[in-house]
């Protein structure tokens, strides 16, 4: 039923990610605000973009299970970026600063909180309410399904055997395109340049067919 819609959506998603990649390249030339928390938030946003792009490429090539499995780290990297940007992270950040040259063993001791705890911290922060609600809604709606794909659970096992419904892929792509759009907004804000938001607004107009409704 959704075969034609999916066939139309996939190339448009590729075009959208091409647009995002060009803007991110410009953002990287300017770089984020120099404060450590903003630099780390920016890098978390870059990681979210890489997961999203990889997910799209895998799905486009027919590797649906692997593509869907990357949607959770795409989302979690975005949440982590907002947590670094807006929440009170200074107790954690002070540990990072005093760790000196952080090696693999030390990194285990400095892991950030669970995503659910990050969202709770953000709820008490100055994070934009409409974006936070979108992040919370995404988790509430997709968490159990994304868990199954990420951890090769029963949903992933069954669907990989019988084939995925086009509607499931279509909805997943649009939802994760929304994650990519919010991520681009975060990356743009982190540069400290107001004009960096103009391409984000343009993207919402140019690729509205790829996205759920999000107000920027």
NUTIDO-424480 format. One record per residue (C-alpha): residue in one letter; z, x, y; residue number from 0; chain. Coordinates in Angstrom, 2 decimals, m for minus. Example, Ala and Ser with C-alpha at 12.3 -4.5 7.8 and 13.67 -1.06 7.14 Angstrom:
2
<code A	up 7.80	east 12.30	north m4.50	pos 0	unit A>;
<code S	up 7.14	east 13.67	north m1.06	pos 1	unit A>;
***
This chain:
216
<code X	up 0.00	east 0.00	north 0.00	pos 0	unit A>;
<code X	up 0.80	east 2.87	north 2.36	pos 1	unit A>;
<code X	up m1.91	east 5.21	north 1.09	pos 2	unit A>;
<code X	up m4.19	east 4.82	north 4.13	pos 3	unit A>;
<code X	up m1.26	east 5.08	north 6.54	pos 4	unit A>;
<code X	up m0.10	east 8.28	north 4.85	pos 5	unit A>;
<code X	up m3.61	east 9.73	north 4.86	pos 6	unit A>;
<code X	up m3.72	east 9.13	north 8.62	pos 7	unit A>;
<code X	up m0.19	east 10.34	north 9.27	pos 8	unit A>;
<code X	up m0.40	east 13.71	north 7.51	pos 9	unit A>;
<code X	up m3.12	east 15.29	north 9.70	pos 10	unit A>;
<code X	up m1.42	east 13.89	north 12.80	pos 11	unit A>;
<code X	up 1.84	east 15.53	north 11.71	pos 12	unit A>;
<code X	up m0.02	east 18.82	north 11.36	pos 13	unit A>;
<code X	up m1.37	east 18.40	north 14.90	pos 14	unit A>;
<code X	up 2.13	east 17.61	north 16.17	pos 15	unit A>;
<code X	up 3.60	east 20.70	north 14.56	pos 16	unit A>;
<code X	up 0.81	east 22.76	north 16.06	pos 17	unit A>;
<code X	up 1.83	east 21.41	north 19.47	pos 18	unit A>;
<code X	up 5.50	east 22.18	north 18.73	pos 19	unit A>;
<code X	up 4.66	east 25.72	north 17.55	pos 20	unit A>;
<code X	up 2.80	east 26.48	north 20.79	pos 21	unit A>;
<code X	up 5.68	east 25.28	north 22.92	pos 22	unit A>;
<code X	up 8.25	east 27.18	north 20.86	pos 23	unit A>;
<code X	up 6.20	east 30.35	north 21.26	pos 24	unit A>;
<code X	up 6.47	east 29.92	north 25.04	pos 25	unit A>;
<code X	up 10.20	east 29.19	north 24.78	pos 26	unit A>;
<code X	up 10.75	east 32.36	north 22.77	pos 27	unit A>;
<code X	up 9.08	east 34.41	north 25.50	pos 28	unit A>;
<code X	up 11.69	east 33.16	north 27.99	pos 29	unit A>;
<code X	up 14.50	east 33.22	north 25.44	pos 30	unit A>;
<code X	up 17.73	east 31.21	north 25.48	pos 31	unit A>;
<code X	up 20.60	east 31.45	north 27.96	pos 32	unit A>;
<code X	up 22.31	east 34.79	north 27.37	pos 33	unit A>;
<code X	up 25.69	east 33.44	north 26.24	pos 34	unit A>;
<code X	up 26.24	east 34.07	north 22.51	pos 35	unit A>;
<code X	up 26.80	east 30.43	north 21.54	pos 36	unit A>;
<code X	up 23.50	east 29.42	north 23.14	pos 37	unit A>;
<code X	up 21.64	east 32.28	north 21.50	pos 38	unit A>;
<code X	up 22.97	east 31.22	north 18.11	pos 39	unit A>;
<code X	up 22.13	east 27.58	north 18.81	pos 40	unit A>;
<code X	up 18.59	east 28.61	north 19.71	pos 41	unit A>;
<code X	up 18.22	east 30.54	north 16.46	pos 42	unit A>;
<code X	up 19.52	east 27.53	north 14.53	pos 43	unit A>;
<code X	up 16.79	east 25.46	north 16.21	pos 44	unit A>;
<code X	up 14.14	east 27.99	north 15.20	pos 45	unit A>;
<code X	up 15.40	east 27.74	north 11.62	pos 46	unit A>;
<code X	up 15.19	east 23.94	north 11.78	pos 47	unit A>;
<code X	up 11.58	east 24.19	north 12.95	pos 48	unit A>;
<code X	up 10.70	east 26.56	north 10.09	pos 49	unit A>;
<code X	up 12.22	east 24.18	north 7.53	pos 50	unit A>;
<code X	up 10.34	east 21.22	north 9.00	pos 51	unit A>;
<code X	up 7.01	east 23.02	north 9.08	pos 52	unit A>;
<code X	up 7.47	east 24.29	north 5.53	pos 53	unit A>;
<code X	up 8.37	east 20.77	north 4.38	pos 54	unit A>;
<code X	up 5.20	east 19.36	north 5.92	pos 55	unit A>;
<code X	up 2.99	east 22.05	north 4.38	pos 56	unit A>;
<code X	up 4.48	east 21.51	north 0.92	pos 57	unit A>;
<code X	up 4.03	east 17.73	north 1.10	pos 58	unit A>;
<code X	up 0.46	east 18.10	north 2.39	pos 59	unit A>;
<code X	up m0.28	east 20.37	north m0.59	pos 60	unit A>;
<code X	up 1.17	east 17.84	north m3.04	pos 61	unit A>;
<code X	up 4.53	east 19.52	north m3.68	pos 62	unit A>;
<code X	up 6.47	east 16.41	north m2.70	pos 63	unit A>;
<code X	up 9.82	east 17.20	north m4.33	pos 64	unit A>;
<code X	up 10.01	east 20.67	north m2.81	pos 65	unit A>;
<code X	up 8.90	east 19.37	north 0.57	pos 66	unit A>;
<code X	up 11.52	east 16.62	north 0.63	pos 67	unit A>;
<code X	up 14.19	east 19.10	north m0.47	pos 68	unit A>;
<code X	up 13.73	east 21.04	north 2.79	pos 69	unit A>;
<code X	up 14.38	east 18.00	north 4.97	pos 70	unit A>;
<code X	up 18.14	east 18.31	north 4.59	pos 71	unit A>;
<code X	up 18.35	east 21.95	north 5.80	pos 72	unit A>;
<code X	up 15.96	east 20.99	north 8.61	pos 73	unit A>;
<code X	up 18.43	east 18.33	north 9.72	pos 74	unit A>;
<code X	up 21.54	east 20.44	north 9.13	pos 75	unit A>;
<code X	up 20.14	east 23.34	north 11.15	pos 76	unit A>;
<code X	up 19.58	east 20.95	north 14.05	pos 77	unit A>;
<code X	up 23.14	east 19.59	north 13.82	pos 78	unit A>;
<code X	up 24.49	east 23.14	north 13.67	pos 79	unit A>;
<code X	up 22.52	east 24.00	north 16.79	pos 80	unit A>;
<code X	up 24.02	east 21.05	north 18.68	pos 81	unit A>;
<code X	up 27.47	east 21.96	north 17.39	pos 82	unit A>;
<code X	up 27.09	east 25.51	north 18.67	pos 83	unit A>;
<code X	up 25.75	east 24.19	north 21.96	pos 84	unit A>;
<code X	up 28.23	east 21.40	north 22.74	pos 85	unit A>;
<code X	up 31.37	east 21.49	north 20.58	pos 86	unit A>;
<code X	up 34.52	east 23.52	north 21.19	pos 87	unit A>;
<code X	up 33.61	east 26.47	north 18.97	pos 88	unit A>;
<code X	up 35.58	east 29.18	north 20.75	pos 89	unit A>;
<code X	up 38.20	east 29.69	north 17.99	pos 90	unit A>;
<code X	up 35.36	east 30.22	north 15.51	pos 91	unit A>;
<code X	up 33.34	east 32.27	north 17.99	pos 92	unit A>;
<code X	up 36.27	east 34.60	north 18.68	pos 93	unit A>;
<code X	up 36.40	east 35.41	north 14.96	pos 94	unit A>;
<code X	up 32.70	east 36.23	north 15.02	pos 95	unit A>;
<code X	up 33.12	east 38.49	north 18.05	pos 96	unit A>;
<code X	up 36.03	east 40.41	north 16.52	pos 97	unit A>;
<code X	up 34.25	east 40.87	north 13.22	pos 98	unit A>;
<code X	up 32.13	east 43.68	north 14.64	pos 99	unit A>;
<code X	up 29.19	east 44.44	north 12.40	pos 100	unit A>;
<code X	up 29.21	east 41.37	north 10.18	pos 101	unit A>;
<code X	up 28.24	east 42.13	north 6.60	pos 102	unit A>;
<code X	up 27.68	east 39.73	north 3.66	pos 103	unit A>;
<code X	up 31.35	east 39.67	north 2.65	pos 104	unit A>;
<code X	up 32.51	east 38.94	north 6.19	pos 105	unit A>;
<code X	up 29.90	east 36.23	north 6.67	pos 106	unit A>;
<code X	up 31.45	east 34.23	north 3.83	pos 107	unit A>;
<code X	up 34.67	east 34.06	north 5.84	pos 108	unit A>;
<code X	up 32.88	east 32.99	north 9.02	pos 109	unit A>;
<code X	up 30.87	east 30.03	north 7.73	pos 110	unit A>;
<code X	up 30.60	east 27.11	north 10.12	pos 111	unit A>;
<code X	up 32.29	east 23.77	north 9.24	pos 112	unit A>;
<code X	up 30.72	east 21.10	north 7.05	pos 113	unit A>;
<code X	up 28.08	east 18.93	north 8.72	pos 114	unit A>;
<code X	up 30.38	east 15.88	north 8.67	pos 115	unit A>;
<code X	up 33.04	east 17.89	north 10.52	pos 116	unit A>;
<code X	up 30.48	east 19.13	north 13.04	pos 117	unit A>;
<code X	up 29.45	east 15.55	north 13.79	pos 118	unit A>;
<code X	up 33.11	east 14.61	north 14.32	pos 119	unit A>;
<code X	up 33.53	east 17.52	north 16.73	pos 120	unit A>;
<code X	up 30.36	east 16.52	north 18.56	pos 121	unit A>;
<code X	up 31.70	east 12.98	north 18.89	pos 122	unit A>;
<code X	up 34.49	east 14.42	north 21.07	pos 123	unit A>;
<code X	up 32.16	east 16.69	north 23.04	pos 124	unit A>;
<code X	up 29.78	east 16.39	north 25.97	pos 125	unit A>;
<code X	up 26.78	east 16.08	north 23.64	pos 126	unit A>;
<code X	up 24.29	east 13.37	north 24.78	pos 127	unit A>;
<code X	up 25.45	east 10.12	north 23.19	pos 128	unit A>;
<code X	up 21.99	east 8.77	north 22.35	pos 129	unit A>;
<code X	up 21.03	east 11.96	north 20.49	pos 130	unit A>;
<code X	up 24.35	east 12.09	north 18.66	pos 131	unit A>;
<code X	up 23.88	east 8.49	north 17.50	pos 132	unit A>;
<code X	up 20.44	east 9.39	north 16.15	pos 133	unit A>;
<code X	up 21.89	east 12.33	north 14.24	pos 134	unit A>;
<code X	up 24.67	east 10.16	north 12.83	pos 135	unit A>;
<code X	up 22.24	east 7.38	north 11.89	pos 136	unit A>;
<code X	up 19.91	east 9.85	north 10.16	pos 137	unit A>;
<code X	up 22.78	east 11.13	north 8.03	pos 138	unit A>;
<code X	up 24.01	east 7.61	north 7.19	pos 139	unit A>;
<code X	up 20.56	east 6.40	north 6.15	pos 140	unit A>;
<code X	up 19.20	east 9.44	north 4.30	pos 141	unit A>;
<code X	up 22.20	east 11.46	north 3.11	pos 142	unit A>;
<code X	up 22.34	east 10.36	north m0.53	pos 143	unit A>;
<code X	up 18.57	east 10.56	north m0.97	pos 144	unit A>;
<code X	up 18.28	east 13.99	north 0.67	pos 145	unit A>;
<code X	up 21.19	east 15.24	north m1.45	pos 146	unit A>;
<code X	up 19.27	east 14.29	north m4.56	pos 147	unit A>;
<code X	up 16.12	east 16.10	north m3.43	pos 148	unit A>;
<code X	up 18.02	east 19.20	north m2.28	pos 149	unit A>;
<code X	up 20.10	east 19.46	north m5.46	pos 150	unit A>;
<code X	up 17.39	east 18.24	north m7.88	pos 151	unit A>;
<code X	up 19.32	east 15.07	north m8.65	pos 152	unit A>;
<code X	up 18.29	east 11.94	north m10.52	pos 153	unit A>;
<code X	up 16.22	east 10.43	north m7.67	pos 154	unit A>;
<code X	up 14.18	east 13.61	north m7.41	pos 155	unit A>;
<code X	up 13.90	east 13.98	north m11.18	pos 156	unit A>;
<code X	up 12.66	east 10.43	north m11.76	pos 157	unit A>;
<code X	up 10.24	east 10.38	north m8.82	pos 158	unit A>;
<code X	up 8.82	east 13.77	north m9.70	pos 159	unit A>;
<code X	up 8.01	east 12.40	north m13.15	pos 160	unit A>;
<code X	up 6.53	east 9.00	north m12.24	pos 161	unit A>;
<code X	up 5.12	east 9.93	north m8.84	pos 162	unit A>;
<code X	up 6.33	east 9.17	north m5.34	pos 163	unit A>;
<code X	up 5.57	east 5.93	north m3.53	pos 164	unit A>;
<code X	up 3.48	east 6.50	north m0.43	pos 165	unit A>;
<code X	up 5.96	east 4.49	north 1.66	pos 166	unit A>;
<code X	up 8.83	east 6.82	north 0.75	pos 167	unit A>;
<code X	up 6.82	east 9.86	north 1.86	pos 168	unit A>;
<code X	up 5.56	east 8.06	north 4.97	pos 169	unit A>;
<code X	up 9.06	east 7.05	north 6.07	pos 170	unit A>;
<code X	up 10.52	east 10.47	north 5.27	pos 171	unit A>;
<code X	up 7.87	east 12.24	north 7.34	pos 172	unit A>;
<code X	up 8.40	east 10.00	north 10.36	pos 173	unit A>;
<code X	up 12.18	east 10.36	north 10.19	pos 174	unit A>;
<code X	up 11.97	east 14.13	north 9.94	pos 175	unit A>;
<code X	up 9.39	east 14.24	north 12.72	pos 176	unit A>;
<code X	up 12.14	east 12.68	north 14.82	pos 177	unit A>;
<code X	up 14.42	east 15.55	north 13.81	pos 178	unit A>;
<code X	up 11.68	east 17.99	north 14.87	pos 179	unit A>;
<code X	up 11.32	east 16.23	north 18.23	pos 180	unit A>;
<code X	up 15.06	east 16.33	north 18.94	pos 181	unit A>;
<code X	up 15.09	east 19.97	north 17.90	pos 182	unit A>;
<code X	up 12.30	east 20.80	north 20.35	pos 183	unit A>;
<code X	up 14.28	east 19.11	north 23.09	pos 184	unit A>;
<code X	up 17.36	east 21.19	north 22.23	pos 185	unit A>;
<code X	up 15.37	east 24.44	north 22.19	pos 186	unit A>;
<code X	up 13.83	east 23.61	north 25.56	pos 187	unit A>;
<code X	up 17.20	east 22.85	north 27.15	pos 188	unit A>;
<code X	up 18.64	east 26.09	north 25.77	pos 189	unit A>;
<code X	up 16.24	east 28.16	north 27.87	pos 190	unit A>;
<code X	up 17.84	east 26.80	north 31.04	pos 191	unit A>;
<code X	up 14.45	east 25.97	north 32.58	pos 192	unit A>;
<code X	up 14.06	east 22.33	north 33.60	pos 193	unit A>;
<code X	up 10.26	east 22.54	north 33.45	pos 194	unit A>;
<code X	up 10.51	east 23.41	north 29.74	pos 195	unit A>;
<code X	up 11.18	east 19.71	north 29.07	pos 196	unit A>;
<code X	up 7.78	east 18.57	north 30.38	pos 197	unit A>;
<code X	up 5.87	east 19.41	north 27.14	pos 198	unit A>;
<code X	up 8.59	east 17.60	north 25.15	pos 199	unit A>;
<code X	up 7.98	east 14.40	north 27.09	pos 200	unit A>;
<code X	up 4.23	east 14.89	north 26.70	pos 201	unit A>;
<code X	up 4.66	east 15.28	north 22.95	pos 202	unit A>;
<code X	up 6.44	east 11.93	north 22.68	pos 203	unit A>;
<code X	up 3.50	east 10.24	north 24.38	pos 204	unit A>;
<code X	up 0.77	east 12.18	north 22.58	pos 205	unit A>;
<code X	up 2.28	east 11.79	north 19.10	pos 206	unit A>;
<code X	up 4.06	east 8.45	north 19.38	pos 207	unit A>;
<code X	up 2.31	east 7.37	north 16.17	pos 208	unit A>;
<code X	up 4.18	east 10.09	north 14.27	pos 209	unit A>;
<code X	up 7.63	east 9.24	north 15.58	pos 210	unit A>;
<code X	up 10.22	east 6.50	north 15.55	pos 211	unit A>;
<code X	up 11.08	east 5.43	north 19.09	pos 212	unit A>;
<code X	up 13.20	east 8.10	north 20.80	pos 213	unit A>;
<code X	up 14.00	east 8.11	north 24.49	pos 214	unit A>;
<code X	up 13.83	east 11.53	north 26.15	pos 215	unit A>;
***
